Amino acid sequence: MVPDPPGIDQQSPCCALVLAAHGSHRSAASSAPARRQAALLARDGRFSQVVAAFWKEFPALRDVPFLVDAPEVYVVPLFMAEGYFTARVVPRELGLEGPLTSRGGQRWHYTAPVGTAPELSAVIAARARETSGAVDPAQTALVLVGHGTVQNRQSKQAVLDHVARLQQAGEFAEVAAAYMEEAPLVADISSLVTAPRIVVVPLFVADGLHTAEDIPRDLGLQRRADGWEQPGLVGGKQLWYTSSVGTSDALTAVIRARVTAAGGPL
């Protein structure tokens, strides 16, 4: 177990938690998961302050140092992969110099993003099970969809790591990866697996434009008055499509795990 940093009393909430997210000027759904997680985590009493802050919304990331006064501050990026925002934008806006920054009597702990946490694999599996209902996972393929980009190889690494863990767990007949902007593409999902049933899980934080419109359209699902058909028939196979992983309340446990790994309260 990681030892407690000096000054932390595990029995009293003396630590602040900051959830650093992207946000959007165009879609309120983009910030909804971060705000909900902040509300859930504020209730359990482990932190003296819980703040969700954004690159594109208010409160802004650069305002966070003026909003928290706890001696220990844990910053967890709500992103699904390592990349430009986790490596450059969040640290720059918060004035962080690495995993640990000491200034003004405070210690700022910067964790890895939630999307790369091993604990998230179980959340992905649970989301697949709850969406496909009574369908036997042993006869169902799980396909995890990431954004992907040829400009940053780390963008797809989180997807590959979760796929490997889910394959090893052996719950689903097959587990595969697909991406929006690089091969294998979302439109080719039905040809990536042989199982007669597929459940597609988007590895995204929020149900924004990509997950609510682009991915189901690329899958070939039909739109209905109450949303996209569930299940759809794609390439002769039944296909279920879930909400984004980041909208699951189970993400709270993943955030806590990130804080604990950085030496924060259990």
C-alpha positions as a Markdown table, in Angstrom:
| # | Residue | x | y | z |
|---|---|---|---|---|
| 1 | Met | 0.0 | 0.0 | 0.0 |
| 2 | Val | 1.2 | 3.5 | -0.8 |
| 3 | Pro | 2.0 | 5.3 | 2.5 |
| 4 | Asp | 0.0 | 8.3 | 3.5 |
| 5 | Pro | 1.6 | 11.7 | 2.7 |
| 6 | Pro | 2.6 | 13.6 | 5.8 |
| 7 | Gly | -0.2 | 15.5 | 7.4 |
| 8 | Ile | -3.1 | 13.3 | 6.1 |
| 9 | Asp | -5.5 | 12.1 | 8.8 |
| 10 | Gln | -7.5 | 9.3 | 7.2 |
| 11 | Gln | -10.3 | 9.8 | 9.7 |
| 12 | Ser | -11.0 | 13.4 | 8.8 |
| 13 | Pro | -11.7 | 15.1 | 5.5 |
| 14 | Cys | -8.8 | 17.4 | 5.0 |
| 15 | Cys | -8.2 | 16.8 | 1.3 |
| 16 | Ala | -9.6 | 18.5 | -1.7 |
| 17 | Leu | -10.5 | 16.6 | -4.9 |
| 18 | Val | -10.5 | 18.2 | -8.3 |
| 19 | Leu | -12.1 | 16.5 | -11.3 |
| 20 | Ala | -10.5 | 18.0 | -14.4 |
| 21 | Ala | -12.6 | 17.6 | -17.5 |
| 22 | His | -12.9 | 19.0 | -21.0 |
| 23 | Gly | -16.4 | 20.4 | -21.1 |
| 24 | Ser | -18.0 | 22.0 | -24.1 |
| 25 | His | -19.5 | 25.4 | -25.1 |
| 26 | Arg | -22.0 | 23.6 | -27.3 |
| 27 | Ser | -23.3 | 20.6 | -25.3 |
| 28 | Ala | -24.3 | 20.5 | -21.7 |
| 29 | Ala | -24.1 | 16.7 | -21.8 |
| 30 | Ser | -20.3 | 17.1 | -22.0 |
| 31 | Ser | -19.9 | 18.3 | -18.5 |
| 32 | Ala | -22.8 | 16.4 | -16.9 |
| 33 | Pro | -20.7 | 13.3 | -15.9 |
| 34 | Ala | -18.0 | 15.3 | -14.2 |
| 35 | Arg | -20.6 | 17.4 | -12.3 |
| 36 | Arg | -22.5 | 14.2 | -11.2 |
| 37 | Gln | -19.3 | 12.5 | -10.1 |
| 38 | Ala | -18.4 | 15.6 | -8.1 |
| 39 | Ala | -21.8 | 15.5 | -6.4 |
| 40 | Leu | -21.5 | 11.8 | -5.6 |
| 41 | Leu | -18.0 | 12.1 | -4.2 |
| 42 | Ala | -18.9 | 15.1 | -2.1 |
| 43 | Arg | -21.5 | 13.0 | -0.2 |
| 44 | Asp | -19.2 | 10.4 | 1.1 |
| 45 | Gly | -17.3 | 12.7 | 3.4 |
| 46 | Arg | -13.8 | 11.7 | 2.4 |
| 47 | Phe | -12.9 | 15.1 | 1.0 |
| 48 | Ser | -13.3 | 18.6 | 2.5 |
| 49 | Gln | -13.9 | 20.0 | -1.0 |
| 50 | Val | -14.9 | 18.4 | -4.3 |
| 51 | Val | -14.7 | 20.6 | -7.4 |
| 52 | Ala | -15.4 | 19.8 | -11.1 |
| 53 | Ala | -13.5 | 22.2 | -13.4 |
| 54 | Phe | -13.3 | 22.4 | -17.1 |
| 55 | Trp | -11.2 | 23.6 | -20.1 |
| 56 | Lys | -14.3 | 24.8 | -22.0 |
| 57 | Glu | -16.8 | 25.6 | -19.2 |
| 58 | Phe | -17.0 | 27.2 | -15.8 |
| 59 | Pro | -15.6 | 26.8 | -13.3 |
| 60 | Ala | -12.4 | 27.0 | -15.4 |
| 61 | Leu | -9.4 | 24.9 | -14.7 |
| 62 | Arg | -7.2 | 28.0 | -14.2 |
| 63 | Asp | -9.5 | 29.2 | -11.4 |
| 64 | Val | -9.2 | 26.0 | -9.3 |
| 65 | Pro | -6.2 | 27.3 | -7.2 |
| 66 | Phe | -8.4 | 30.1 | -6.0 |
| 67 | Leu | -11.3 | 27.7 | -5.1 |
| 68 | Val | -9.5 | 25.1 | -2.9 |
| 69 | Asp | -7.7 | 25.7 | 0.3 |
| 70 | Ala | -7.0 | 22.2 | 1.6 |
| 71 | Pro | -3.4 | 21.3 | 2.4 |
| 72 | Glu | -3.6 | 18.2 | 0.1 |
| 73 | Val | -5.2 | 18.5 | -3.3 |
| 74 | Tyr | -5.8 | 15.5 | -5.6 |
| 75 | Val | -6.4 | 16.2 | -9.3 |
| 76 | Val | -8.0 | 13.4 | -11.3 |
| 77 | Pro | -8.3 | 14.0 | -15.0 |
| 78 | Leu | -11.6 | 12.8 | -16.4 |
| 79 | Phe | -10.2 | 11.8 | -19.8 |
| 80 | Met | -10.2 | 8.3 | -21.3 |
| 81 | Ala | -6.6 | 8.3 | -22.5 |
| 82 | Glu | -3.2 | 9.9 | -22.0 |
| 83 | Gly | -2.7 | 12.7 | -24.5 |
| 84 | Tyr | -2.4 | 16.4 | -25.2 |
| 85 | Phe | -4.9 | 17.5 | -22.6 |
| 86 | Thr | -3.6 | 15.3 | -19.7 |
| 87 | Ala | 0.0 | 15.9 | -20.5 |
| 88 | Arg | -0.1 | 19.6 | -21.4 |
| 89 | Val | -3.4 | 21.5 | -20.9 |
| 90 | Val | -4.4 | 20.4 | -17.4 |
| 91 | Pro | -1.0 | 20.8 | -15.9 |
| 92 | Arg | -0.5 | 24.2 | -17.5 |
| 93 | Glu | -3.9 | 25.5 | -16.4 |
| 94 | Leu | -3.4 | 24.3 | -12.8 |
| 95 | Gly | 0.3 | 25.2 | -12.6 |
| 96 | Leu | 1.3 | 21.6 | -12.0 |
| 97 | Glu | 4.9 | 20.5 | -12.4 |
| 98 | Gly | 4.4 | 16.7 | -12.4 |
| 99 | Pro | 2.8 | 14.1 | -10.1 |
| 100 | Leu | 3.5 | 16.3 | -7.1 |
| 101 | Thr | 3.6 | 20.1 | -6.9 |
| 102 | Ser | 4.2 | 21.9 | -3.6 |
| 103 | Arg | 3.3 | 25.6 | -3.4 |
| 104 | Gly | 1.8 | 28.0 | -0.9 |
| 105 | Gly | 1.6 | 25.4 | 1.8 |
| 106 | Gln | -0.4 | 23.0 | -0.4 |
| 107 | Arg | 0.6 | 19.7 | -2.0 |
| 108 | Trp | -1.0 | 19.1 | -5.4 |
| 109 | His | -1.1 | 15.4 | -6.5 |
| 110 | Tyr | -1.8 | 14.8 | -10.2 |
| 111 | Thr | -3.0 | 11.3 | -11.0 |
| 112 | Ala | -3.2 | 9.4 | -14.3 |
| 113 | Pro | -6.6 | 9.7 | -16.1 |
| 114 | Val | -9.5 | 7.6 | -15.2 |
| 115 | Gly | -9.6 | 6.0 | -18.6 |
| 116 | Thr | -6.3 | 4.2 | -18.1 |
| 117 | Ala | -7.2 | 2.7 | -14.7 |
| 118 | Pro | -7.3 | -1.1 | -14.6 |
| 119 | Glu | -10.5 | -0.8 | -12.4 |
| 120 | Leu | -12.4 | 0.7 | -15.4 |
| 121 | Ser | -12.4 | -2.7 | -17.2 |
| 122 | Ala | -15.0 | -4.0 | -14.7 |
| 123 | Val | -17.1 | -0.9 | -15.4 |
| 124 | Ile | -17.0 | -1.6 | -19.1 |
| 125 | Ala | -18.1 | -5.2 | -18.6 |
| 126 | Ala | -20.9 | -4.1 | -16.3 |
| 127 | Arg | -22.1 | -1.6 | -18.8 |
| 128 | Ala | -22.2 | -4.3 | -21.5 |
| 129 | Arg | -24.1 | -6.7 | -19.3 |
| 130 | Glu | -26.7 | -4.1 | -18.2 |
| 131 | Thr | -27.4 | -3.0 | -21.7 |
| 132 | Ser | -27.7 | -6.4 | -23.4 |
| 133 | Gly | -29.9 | -7.7 | -20.6 |
| 134 | Ala | -30.5 | -11.4 | -20.4 |
| 135 | Val | -28.3 | -12.2 | -23.4 |
| 136 | Asp | -25.6 | -14.8 | -22.5 |
| 137 | Pro | -22.2 | -13.0 | -22.5 |
| 138 | Ala | -20.6 | -16.3 | -23.5 |
| 139 | Gln | -22.3 | -16.0 | -26.8 |
| 140 | Thr | -21.8 | -12.3 | -27.2 |
| 141 | Ala | -18.9 | -10.2 | -28.5 |
| 142 | Leu | -18.0 | -7.0 | -26.7 |
| 143 | Val | -16.5 | -4.3 | -28.9 |
| 144 | Leu | -14.9 | -1.3 | -27.2 |
| 145 | Val | -14.9 | 1.9 | -29.2 |
| 146 | Gly | -12.3 | 4.6 | -28.8 |
| 147 | His | -11.7 | 7.8 | -30.6 |
| 148 | Gly | -8.3 | 7.0 | -32.0 |
| 149 | Thr | -6.0 | 9.2 | -33.9 |
| 150 | Val | -2.9 | 8.6 | -35.9 |
| 151 | Gln | -1.4 | 11.8 | -34.4 |
| 152 | Asn | -1.1 | 10.3 | -30.9 |
| 153 | Arg | -0.6 | 6.6 | -30.4 |
| 154 | Gln | -1.5 | 6.9 | -26.7 |
| 155 | Ser | -5.1 | 7.6 | -27.8 |
| 156 | Lys | -5.7 | 3.9 | -28.5 |
| 157 | Gln | -3.5 | 2.4 | -25.9 |
| 158 | Ala | -6.2 | 2.6 | -23.2 |
| 159 | Val | -8.6 | 0.7 | -25.4 |
| 160 | Leu | -6.1 | -2.0 | -26.1 |
| 161 | Asp | -5.3 | -2.4 | -22.4 |
| 162 | His | -8.9 | -2.8 | -21.5 |
| 163 | Val | -9.5 | -5.2 | -24.4 |
| 164 | Ala | -6.6 | -7.4 | -23.2 |
| 165 | Arg | -8.0 | -7.5 | -19.6 |
| 166 | Leu | -11.5 | -8.3 | -20.7 |
| 167 | Gln | -10.2 | -11.1 | -23.0 |
| 168 | Gln | -8.3 | -12.6 | -20.1 |
| 169 | Ala | -11.4 | -12.4 | -17.9 |
| 170 | Gly | -13.1 | -14.7 | -20.4 |
| 171 | Glu | -16.7 | -13.5 | -19.7 |
| 172 | Phe | -17.5 | -12.6 | -23.3 |
| 173 | Ala | -17.2 | -14.8 | -26.3 |
| 174 | Glu | -14.9 | -12.3 | -28.0 |
| 175 | Val | -13.5 | -8.9 | -27.1 |
| 176 | Ala | -12.3 | -6.5 | -29.8 |
| 177 | Ala | -11.4 | -2.8 | -30.4 |
| 178 | Ala | -12.7 | -0.3 | -33.0 |
| 179 | Tyr | -12.1 | 3.4 | -33.5 |
| 180 | Met | -13.7 | 6.5 | -35.0 |
| 181 | Glu | -10.6 | 7.8 | -36.8 |
| 182 | Glu | -8.4 | 4.8 | -37.5 |
| 183 | Ala | -8.6 | 1.2 | -38.4 |
| 184 | Pro | -10.4 | -0.9 | -37.5 |
| 185 | Leu | -13.3 | 1.5 | -37.9 |
| 186 | Val | -16.6 | 1.5 | -36.2 |
| 187 | Ala | -18.4 | 0.8 | -39.5 |
| 188 | Asp | -16.5 | -2.5 | -39.8 |
| 189 | Ile | -17.5 | -3.9 | -36.4 |
| 190 | Ser | -19.8 | -6.7 | -37.6 |
| 191 | Ser | -16.9 | -8.1 | -39.6 |
| 192 | Leu | -14.4 | -8.0 | -36.6 |
| 193 | Val | -16.1 | -10.7 | -34.6 |
| 194 | Thr | -17.9 | -14.0 | -35.3 |
| 195 | Ala | -20.3 | -14.1 | -32.4 |
| 196 | Pro | -24.0 | -13.7 | -33.5 |
| 197 | Arg | -24.5 | -11.0 | -30.9 |
| 198 | Ile | -22.5 | -7.8 | -30.3 |
| 199 | Val | -22.6 | -5.2 | -27.6 |
| 200 | Val | -20.7 | -2.0 | -28.4 |
| 201 | Val | -19.4 | 0.1 | -25.5 |
| 202 | Pro | -18.0 | 3.6 | -26.2 |
| 203 | Leu | -14.9 | 4.5 | -24.2 |
| 204 | Phe | -15.9 | 8.1 | -23.8 |
| 205 | Val | -16.5 | 10.4 | -20.8 |
| 206 | Ala | -19.9 | 11.8 | -21.9 |
| 207 | Asp | -22.8 | 11.1 | -24.3 |
| 208 | Gly | -21.9 | 14.0 | -26.6 |
| 209 | Leu | -22.0 | 14.3 | -30.4 |
| 210 | His | -19.7 | 11.4 | -31.1 |
| 211 | Thr | -21.5 | 8.9 | -28.9 |
| 212 | Ala | -25.0 | 10.1 | -29.4 |
| 213 | Glu | -24.9 | 10.6 | -33.2 |
| 214 | Asp | -21.7 | 9.7 | -35.0 |
| 215 | Ile | -21.0 | 6.2 | -33.6 |
| 216 | Pro | -24.6 | 4.8 | -33.8 |
| 217 | Arg | -24.9 | 6.2 | -37.3 |
| 218 | Asp | -21.6 | 4.6 | -38.4 |
| 219 | Leu | -22.7 | 1.3 | -36.8 |
| 220 | Gly | -25.7 | 1.3 | -39.2 |
| 221 | Leu | -28.4 | 1.5 | -36.4 |
| 222 | Gln | -31.8 | 2.9 | -37.3 |
| 223 | Arg | -33.1 | 5.9 | -35.5 |
| 224 | Arg | -36.5 | 5.7 | -33.8 |
| 225 | Ala | -38.7 | 8.2 | -32.0 |
| 226 | Asp | -37.3 | 7.2 | -28.6 |
| 227 | Gly | -33.6 | 6.9 | -29.8 |
| 228 | Trp | -31.6 | 4.3 | -31.6 |
| 229 | Glu | -33.0 | 0.8 | -32.1 |
| 230 | Gln | -32.0 | -1.7 | -29.4 |
| 231 | Pro | -31.0 | -4.3 | -30.5 |
| 232 | Gly | -30.3 | -3.4 | -34.1 |
| 233 | Leu | -29.5 | -5.9 | -36.9 |
| 234 | Val | -26.1 | -5.1 | -38.4 |
| 235 | Gly | -24.4 | -7.4 | -40.8 |
| 236 | Gly | -26.8 | -10.2 | -39.9 |
| 237 | Lys | -26.0 | -9.9 | -36.2 |
| 238 | Gln | -27.9 | -8.5 | -33.3 |
| 239 | Leu | -26.2 | -5.4 | -31.9 |
| 240 | Trp | -26.6 | -3.5 | -28.7 |
| 241 | Tyr | -25.2 | 0.0 | -28.1 |
| 242 | Thr | -24.5 | 1.3 | -24.6 |
| 243 | Ser | -24.1 | 4.8 | -23.1 |
| 244 | Ser | -20.6 | 6.1 | -22.6 |
| 245 | Val | -18.5 | 4.5 | -19.9 |
| 246 | Gly | -18.1 | 7.8 | -18.2 |
| 247 | Thr | -21.8 | 8.2 | -17.5 |
| 248 | Ser | -21.8 | 5.2 | -15.2 |
| 249 | Asp | -22.1 | 5.9 | -11.4 |
| 250 | Ala | -19.5 | 3.1 | -11.0 |
| 251 | Leu | -16.9 | 5.6 | -12.2 |
| 252 | Thr | -16.9 | 6.9 | -8.6 |
| 253 | Ala | -14.9 | 3.8 | -7.4 |
| 254 | Val | -12.4 | 4.3 | -10.2 |
| 255 | Ile | -11.8 | 7.9 | -9.2 |
| 256 | Arg | -11.3 | 6.9 | -5.6 |
| 257 | Ala | -8.8 | 4.2 | -6.7 |
| 258 | Arg | -6.8 | 6.9 | -8.6 |
| 259 | Val | -6.7 | 9.1 | -5.4 |
| 260 | Thr | -5.8 | 6.1 | -3.2 |
| 261 | Ala | -3.0 | 5.1 | -5.6 |
| 262 | Ala | -1.6 | 8.7 | -5.2 |
| 263 | Gly | -1.6 | 8.3 | -1.4 |
| 264 | Gly | -4.9 | 9.9 | -0.7 |
| 265 | Pro | -7.7 | 8.8 | 1.7 |
| 266 | Leu | -9.0 | 5.3 | 1.4 |
